[in-house]
């Protein structure tokens, strides 16, 4: 099938690579010439396990192409996916400016160069209910040639390729038999492999993505709140997680305490859901609480760090702290809404100097601008933050180590080497990577989230 993807960002690129891997002819359009030039050469613009191989293979087979010419990308397409950004506005609602501009551009192109046969225009971007109806209005006058659909993505950074190639569900929001038929054919290779396809109305599909992220985010915030309570009473949140996770009604996923959720989806979608609810006359009390716990969690952790490192006379002034992790989660370079940046900001605000290392975000070049924004916002000299060359360089020298991201590179380090390099054997772990008893035997003062 001939497919056009509008937007070569995270969702658009993963969608394009995976659909081309299934034999489809996929063209990707983006306004960024630099991004398109890099991708055309097989050079990645984001870090995602398995993605680079798919892009290079399908480029070589000519099933995947990248262009800055909209007309070229739309030529003879049977399905056009809108995968542009819908960032949060100042009030938390989704900013749909880029999406509507993309729809207008497609409309103008199709008026100038009409399609030979009908085309399905499907939104992949996360959008509030009724967005589809507005876009259908944009395409007014072309209703016999364009059939609209909502096909939300359910990708998790770090496992996005696996999520797309082996989905547990595919949601197709349609109001026409034609769009339903075309999309069922497009996704047949995935449903044949066992994925369940849910066909529903457009508004239900639009809201389903928010609902999914809202419930996942609620588990993280609930677990972080329980971790604080556990810590206050000397209970072990690790054992509590196992106990409650054994209840089949609850399950064990997303019950890991830490410094909070971040990234491009959970924070903005929980806020957007509050805005959606408000527009419908609903006060989303639980959504507000989920958001509030998440906003406070990295501050709670930063205060724990400050109390442990604190010099009675000078506070954290001139104390050098090693910090592992800047991206929001394991396996990703994404700095958007990273709770690690909030921790870093608090430590710097309290006067500490920080040596930071992230094996993925620093490699992809996404860490430096994000950290510099934090430094500039605080009005500090850039030498307050040192970008280390590796996990051991980050603690040479340092009065202790703070762990903010659960990258695989941090899970089995050389502890004897760590102890020999640091000024004090102190580790404050925001991801509960190690067992407290084992760390004590190794000679460390080890503190984590919600454990003794």
matplotlib code that plots the C-alpha trace (Angstrom):
import matplotlib.pyplot as plt

x = [0.0, 1.2, 1.5, 2.4, 3.6, 3.5, 6.1, 9.4, 9.4, 9.3, 5.9, 6.2, 9.6, 8.8, 5.5, 7.2, 10.0, 7.7, 5.1, 7.8, 9.2, 5.9, 6.2, 4.4, 5.7, 6.2, 7.1, 7.9, 7.5, 8.9, 9.7, 13.1, 15.7, 18.4, 16.3, 15.3, 18.9, 20.1, 17.4, 17.8, 21.4, 20.3, 21.5, 19.2, 17.7, 16.4, 17.6, 15.3, 16.5, 16.0, 15.0, 18.2, 18.4, 14.8, 15.4, 18.6, 17.2, 14.1, 16.0, 18.1, 15.1, 13.5, 10.4, 11.1, 11.8, 12.1, 11.3, 10.6, 8.2, 4.7, 3.3, 5.9, 5.0, 1.3, 1.6, -0.8, -1.0, -3.8, -3.3, -1.9, -0.9, -0.7, 2.1, 3.0, 3.6, 0.8, 2.7, 1.1, -0.2, 0.3, -2.9, -2.0, -4.3, -3.0, -1.7, -3.1, -1.6, 0.9, -1.8, -4.3, -1.6, -0.6, -4.3, -4.6, -1.4, -2.7, -6.1, -4.4, -2.1, -5.0, -7.0, -4.1, -3.2, -6.3, -5.9, -6.9, -8.8, -10.0, -7.5, -7.7, -6.3, -5.6, -4.4, -1.6, -0.9, -2.4, -5.4, -8.5, -12.0, -13.7, -10.3, -11.3, -14.5, -12.6, -10.1, -13.0, -14.3, -10.9, -11.3, -14.9, -15.6, -13.3, -15.5, -15.9, -12.1, -11.0, -12.1, -11.0, -9.9, -8.2, -5.5, -3.8, -0.3, 0.5, 4.3, 6.7, 10.1, 12.8, 10.5, 8.6, 9.7, 8.7, 5.4, 4.6, 5.7, 4.0, 1.1, -1.4, -4.1, -4.7, -7.4, -9.1, -11.7, -13.8, -17.1, -17.0, -16.9, -14.2, -11.7, -12.4, -11.8, -8.5, -7.1, -8.0, -6.1, -3.1, -2.9, -3.7, -0.1, -0.3, -3.7, -2.7, 0.0, -2.5, -3.0, -6.6, -8.1, -10.7, -12.9, -14.9, -16.1, -13.6, -14.1, -13.6, -10.4, -9.1, -9.9, -8.5, -4.8, -5.4, -7.2, -4.3, -1.6, -3.8, -4.2, -0.5, 0.6, -1.8, 0.0, 3.4, 2.2, 0.3, 3.5, 5.6, 3.2, 3.3, 7.1, 7.2, 4.9, 7.0, 10.1, 8.5, 7.7, 10.7, 8.7, 10.1, 8.4, 10.1, 8.4, 5.1, 5.4, 5.7, 2.8, 0.3, 1.6, 0.7, -3.0, -4.1, -6.5, -3.5, -0.6, 3.1, 3.6, 4.2, 4.6, 8.2, 8.8, 11.3, 11.6, 8.5, 7.3, 8.5, 8.9, 6.6, 3.4, 2.4, 3.0, 1.3, -1.5, -2.5, -2.6, -4.5, -7.0, -7.7, -8.3, -10.5, -12.5, -12.9, -14.2, -16.9, -17.8, -15.9, -13.4, -10.7, -9.8, -7.8, -5.9, -4.9, -3.6, -1.6, 0.0, 0.7, 2.5, 4.6, 5.6, 6.6, 8.4, 11.7, 11.7, 11.2, 14.2, 16.4, 15.7, 16.7, 19.9, 20.5, 19.9, 22.4, 25.1, 24.5, 27.5, 26.3, 28.2, 27.9, 25.0, 25.7, 27.9, 31.0, 30.2, 30.7, 28.1, 28.2, 24.9, 24.0, 21.2, 19.6, 17.0, 13.5, 13.8, 16.0, 16.9, 15.9, 17.6, 14.4, 14.9, 11.3, 9.8, 12.7, 12.5, 16.3, 16.5, 14.3, 16.6, 19.7, 18.1, 17.4, 20.9, 22.4, 20.0, 21.2, 24.8, 26.2, 28.5, 27.4, 29.3, 26.7, 26.7, 24.1, 25.2, 22.4, 21.3, 24.9, 25.7, 22.7, 23.4, 20.1, 21.5, 23.7, 21.1, 18.6, 21.2, 22.3, 18.8, 18.6, 21.9, 20.9, 17.5, 19.2, 21.7, 24.7, 28.1, 28.2, 31.1, 28.7, 27.9, 30.6, 29.6, 31.6, 33.0, 31.8, 30.2, 33.4, 34.5, 31.2, 32.4, 36.0, 36.1, 32.7, 31.4, 28.9, 26.6, 23.0, 21.2, 18.3, 17.8, 17.7, 19.9, 21.3, 24.8, 24.2, 22.9, 26.0, 29.0, 32.3, 31.4, 35.0, 36.1, 33.3, 34.3, 37.9, 37.1, 34.6, 35.5, 32.8, 31.0, 27.5, 24.9, 21.4, 19.5, 16.3, 15.6, 16.1, 18.6, 20.5, 19.6, 20.2, 21.6, 24.2, 25.2, 25.8, 28.0, 30.0, 30.7, 28.3, 25.9, 23.1, 19.7, 16.8, 13.1, 10.8, 13.3, 15.3]
y = [0.0, 3.6, 5.6, 9.2, 10.3, 14.0, 14.7, 13.0, 13.2, 10.4, 9.0, 9.7, 8.1, 4.9, 4.5, 5.0, 2.5, -0.2, 0.1, 0.0, -3.1, -4.7, -4.1, -0.8, 2.1, 4.9, 8.5, 10.9, 14.6, 17.2, 20.9, 20.5, 20.1, 19.1, 16.3, 15.0, 15.1, 13.2, 10.6, 10.2, 9.1, 6.7, 8.9, 8.9, 12.0, 10.2, 7.3, 4.3, 0.6, -1.2, 1.9, 2.6, -0.9, -0.6, 2.8, 1.7, -1.6, 0.0, 2.9, 0.4, -1.4, 1.9, 1.2, 4.2, 7.7, 11.2, 14.5, 18.2, 18.4, 17.9, 17.1, 14.4, 12.7, 12.7, 11.4, 8.4, 7.8, 5.6, 6.6, 9.9, 9.9, 13.2, 12.8, 16.4, 17.7, 18.7, 20.3, 21.7, 25.3, 27.6, 26.3, 22.7, 22.1, 20.6, 23.1, 22.0, 24.8, 22.5, 19.9, 22.3, 23.8, 20.4, 19.7, 23.0, 22.3, 18.8, 20.3, 23.0, 20.4, 18.0, 20.9, 21.8, 18.2, 16.0, 12.4, 9.8, 7.8, 8.4, 8.7, 8.1, 10.9, 9.6, 11.5, 9.7, 12.7, 12.8, 15.2, 16.0, 14.8, 16.7, 17.5, 15.2, 17.0, 20.3, 18.7, 17.3, 20.8, 21.9, 19.3, 20.5, 20.3, 17.2, 14.9, 12.5, 12.2, 12.3, 10.0, 10.9, 8.6, 8.7, 6.1, 7.0, 5.6, 3.6, 3.7, 3.7, 5.3, 2.7, -0.1, 1.8, -0.5, -3.6, -1.9, -1.1, -4.4, -6.5, -4.3, -5.5, -3.3, -1.1, 1.6, 2.8, 5.7, 6.0, 7.3, 5.6, 2.1, 3.1, 4.3, 1.3, -1.1, 0.6, 0.7, -2.9, -3.9, -1.8, -3.3, -6.8, -8.0, -7.0, -8.3, -11.6, -11.8, -11.6, -7.8, -6.9, -4.2, -1.9, -0.1, 2.8, 6.3, 9.1, 10.7, 7.5, 6.8, 10.3, 10.0, 6.5, 7.7, 10.1, 7.5, 5.0, 7.5, 8.9, 5.5, 4.6, 7.9, 7.4, 4.2, 5.9, 8.8, 6.5, 4.3, 7.4, 8.6, 5.2, 5.2, 8.4, 6.9, 3.8, 5.8, 7.8, 4.6, 2.4, 0.1, -1.5, -0.2, -3.0, -5.7, -3.7, -3.5, -7.3, -7.9, -5.6, -6.6, -10.2, -9.2, -10.0, -7.1, -4.8, -6.5, -5.6, -3.2, 0.5, 0.0, 1.1, 4.2, 6.8, 10.5, 10.8, 10.3, 12.6, 12.5, 13.7, 11.9, 11.4, 15.0, 16.7, 14.2, 14.3, 18.1, 18.0, 15.7, 18.2, 20.8, 18.5, 17.7, 21.4, 22.1, 19.5, 21.0, 18.3, 19.0, 16.3, 16.0, 12.8, 14.0, 17.1, 15.0, 12.7, 15.8, 17.4, 14.3, 14.1, 17.7, 17.3, 14.0, 15.2, 18.0, 15.5, 13.5, 16.6, 17.6, 14.0, 14.5, 17.9, 16.7, 13.9, 15.9, 19.1, 20.8, 22.4, 25.6, 26.1, 24.0, 22.5, 25.4, 24.1, 20.5, 18.4, 15.8, 13.1, 12.5, 9.6, 10.1, 13.1, 11.7, 10.8, 7.0, 4.0, 3.6, 7.1, 10.4, 12.4, 15.3, 16.6, 17.0, 15.0, 14.8, 14.5, 18.1, 19.2, 17.4, 19.0, 22.4, 22.1, 20.9, 23.8, 26.2, 25.0, 25.8, 22.4, 21.7, 18.7, 16.3, 14.7, 11.7, 10.2, 7.5, 8.1, 11.8, 13.0, 10.8, 12.1, 15.7, 16.3, 16.7, 19.8, 22.3, 21.1, 21.4, 24.8, 26.0, 25.0, 26.8, 30.0, 30.0, 30.0, 32.7, 30.5, 30.1, 27.1, 25.7, 24.7, 21.7, 19.4, 17.0, 13.9, 11.4, 8.3, 6.8, 6.9, 10.3, 11.6, 10.8, 11.9, 13.7, 13.9, 13.7, 11.2, 9.9, 10.7, 8.3, 9.8, 7.5, 3.7, 3.3, -0.2, 1.1, 2.0, -1.3, -3.3, -1.0, -1.7, -0.7, -1.0, 1.4, 3.8, 3.7, 4.4, 7.4, 9.2, 11.4, 9.6, 6.2, 7.8, 6.9, 8.4, 6.3, 7.7, 4.5, 1.8, 0.0, -1.8, -3.8, -1.9, -4.8, -5.6, -2.0, -1.8, -4.9, -3.3, -0.4, 2.3, 4.6, 3.9, 5.7, 5.0, 5.7, 4.3, 1.7, 1.4]
z = [0.0, -0.7, 2.5, 3.2, 6.6, 7.5, 10.1, 10.6, 14.4, 16.9, 16.0, 12.2, 11.9, 13.8, 11.9, 8.6, 9.3, 10.6, 7.8, 5.2, 6.8, 6.2, 2.4, 2.1, -0.1, 2.4, 1.8, 4.8, 4.5, 6.9, 6.6, 8.2, 5.4, 7.8, 9.3, 5.9, 4.6, 7.6, 7.4, 3.6, 4.4, 7.1, 9.9, 13.0, 14.5, 17.6, 19.6, 19.5, 19.7, 16.4, 14.4, 12.6, 11.1, 9.8, 8.2, 6.5, 5.2, 3.8, 2.3, 0.5, -0.8, -1.9, 0.2, 2.4, 1.1, 2.7, 1.2, 1.8, -1.1, 0.1, -3.4, -3.9, -0.6, -1.4, -4.9, -5.4, -1.6, -0.3, 3.3, 4.7, 8.3, 10.2, 12.7, 13.6, 17.1, 19.4, 22.3, 25.4, 25.4, 28.4, 30.0, 29.5, 26.5, 23.3, 20.8, 17.5, 15.4, 13.5, 12.9, 11.4, 9.2, 8.0, 7.1, 5.3, 3.3, 2.3, 1.2, -0.9, -2.5, -3.3, -4.8, -7.1, -7.9, -7.4, -6.4, -8.9, -6.2, -2.7, 0.2, 3.9, 6.0, 9.5, 12.5, 14.5, 16.7, 20.2, 20.0, 22.1, 21.1, 18.3, 16.7, 13.9, 13.2, 12.9, 10.4, 8.4, 8.2, 6.7, 4.0, 3.3, -0.5, -0.8, 1.1, -1.9, -2.1, 1.5, 4.3, 7.8, 10.6, 14.0, 14.6, 17.9, 18.6, 21.7, 21.6, 24.6, 24.1, 24.3, 23.0, 20.2, 17.4, 19.3, 20.3, 16.7, 15.2, 17.9, 19.2, 21.8, 20.3, 17.2, 17.5, 14.4, 14.8, 11.6, 10.4, 6.9, 5.7, 3.2, 5.8, 7.9, 5.0, 3.9, 7.4, 8.2, 5.0, 6.0, 9.5, 8.4, 8.9, 12.5, 13.3, 11.6, 14.2, 17.1, 17.6, 18.5, 16.3, 17.9, 15.4, 17.0, 16.4, 16.0, 19.4, 21.3, 19.4, 20.2, 23.9, 24.2, 24.0, 26.9, 28.9, 28.5, 29.5, 32.3, 33.9, 33.5, 35.0, 37.9, 38.8, 38.8, 41.0, 43.4, 43.8, 44.4, 47.1, 48.7, 48.5, 50.5, 53.1, 53.3, 53.8, 56.6, 58.5, 57.7, 55.5, 52.3, 49.1, 47.1, 49.1, 49.0, 45.2, 45.0, 47.4, 45.7, 42.2, 42.9, 43.0, 39.5, 39.6, 40.0, 38.3, 38.5, 35.7, 36.3, 40.1, 40.3, 42.4, 41.3, 40.7, 38.6, 35.0, 32.1, 28.4, 25.6, 26.5, 30.2, 31.5, 28.6, 28.3, 32.0, 31.7, 28.5, 30.0, 32.7, 30.0, 28.0, 31.2, 32.0, 28.5, 29.2, 32.6, 34.6, 37.4, 36.9, 40.6, 40.4, 37.3, 39.2, 42.1, 39.8, 38.2, 41.6, 43.0, 39.8, 40.0, 43.7, 43.4, 41.9, 44.5, 47.3, 45.9, 45.5, 49.1, 50.2, 48.3, 49.8, 53.3, 52.9, 51.3, 53.2, 54.9, 58.2, 57.5, 53.7, 52.6, 49.2, 48.1, 46.2, 46.9, 43.8, 43.1, 40.4, 38.6, 36.4, 33.9, 32.3, 29.9, 31.3, 31.0, 30.2, 26.5, 25.4, 24.7, 25.2, 27.6, 27.3, 30.9, 32.3, 36.1, 36.1, 34.9, 37.8, 40.2, 38.6, 38.7, 42.5, 43.3, 41.3, 43.0, 46.3, 45.3, 44.3, 41.3, 39.3, 37.0, 34.8, 32.4, 30.2, 27.7, 25.3, 25.6, 25.5, 22.5, 20.5, 21.5, 23.2, 26.7, 26.3, 25.2, 27.8, 30.6, 29.4, 29.5, 33.2, 33.9, 32.0, 33.7, 37.1, 36.0, 36.7, 35.2, 32.8, 34.8, 37.5, 35.3, 33.9, 31.1, 32.0, 29.5, 31.2, 34.4, 36.3, 35.1, 36.5, 40.0, 39.7, 41.9, 43.7, 47.3, 46.2, 43.4, 42.5, 40.1, 38.1, 35.1, 35.0, 31.9, 31.5, 31.7, 35.3, 36.5, 37.0, 37.6, 39.3, 42.8, 44.1, 41.5, 42.4, 46.0, 45.2, 43.1, 45.2, 48.2, 50.2, 49.6, 49.3, 46.7, 46.5, 44.0, 42.5, 40.5, 43.2, 41.0, 43.8, 46.9, 50.1, 52.1, 49.3, 49.1, 52.8, 52.7, 49.9, 52.2, 50.8, 52.5, 50.2, 50.1, 47.7, 47.3, 49.9, 51.3, 54.5]

ax = plt.figure().add_subplot(projection="3d")
ax.plot(x, y, z, "-o")
ax.set_aspect("equal")
plt.show()
